[in-house]
Amino acid sequence: MTIASRRDFLKTAGAAAVIASASRAEARTLKVPVGLELYSVRDFMAKDLQSSLNDVHTAGYTVVEAAGFYNRSAADFRKANDQAGLRCVSAHYTLALLESQFDSIISYANELGLEYIICSSSDGTHRDPNAHGDATLDDWHWRIDQFNSIGKKVKAAGMTFGLHNHTPEFATIDGVLVYDELMKLTDPKVVTLQMDCGWVYLSGHSPAEFIARDPSRFELLHIKDMIPVPGSKEPKLTVMGKGNIDYKPILSAATHLKYYFIEQEAFDGDPMTELREDADYIRNFNF
């Protein structure tokens, strides 16, 4: 999924870490709930919300992250998740929406029972509202100020604010890696980082290396698998375990992980069958 497609879609549409083993040779498994980013089933949810959520639970998921609410009230969306046996603990919003609709977002999120409000993308926002094109380093510094400000307000409302990445966060501008600035200048007291491991990998960086710098910053992960396509910016997205990403060092480094969300945005076969394979893979993952 491109950043633009996610932005367009969003506009329209307990805490546990890895358990230390008794011996270094003993395999470890994740002890956090199996989560799904609901963008993975966006087409199904648009047609039949309740049936789709029921299928997600049947496929092996217990927590979800929303990416749009399909014109449902918070009470109705929560009821649909409750009936499916799911907890919606997090939701994605663009920076533009967070700036223009913050009060209504907070009200909806509190009624829904969210724990996290995540900025899915800041693409298209600039220090100068009349500016266009790629973000400058000044734009990113301005965005960081917005993130810290929003984070304080989200915390005051009883939730945690976080940042999700695509690949622009791993651009180097004027000799500075943007993600280094995000880690350095966002306030850890009010901003957590939701690393999308797939896009970090595609950008040519190691997710594990960033997480290991300060594991406490990374309470949430998006996990997906992919195979880079030579000559294309868009990878082949695939079932967990069938791509090129090695999750052992990533999950070993994520010692402050509270939730992870599998996100498979394209499928080769039956989507629910593949999502079940994703859930089975990560539930039985040893590292």
Secondary structure, 3 states (H helix, E strand, C coil): CCHHHHHHHHHHCCCCCCCCCCCCCCCCCCCCCEEEEHHHHHHHHHHCHHHHHHHHHHCCCCEEEECCCCCCCHHHHHHHHHHHCCEEEEEEEEHHHHHHCHHHHHHHHHHHCCCEEEEEECCCCCCCCCCCCCCCHHHHHHHHHHHHHHHHHHHHCCCEEEEECCCHHHCEECCEEHHHHHHHHCCCCCEEEEEEHHHHHHCCCCHHHHHHHCHHHCCEEEECEEECCCCCCCCEEECCCCCCCCHHHHHHHCCCCCEEEECCCCCCCCHHHHHHHHHHHHHCCCC
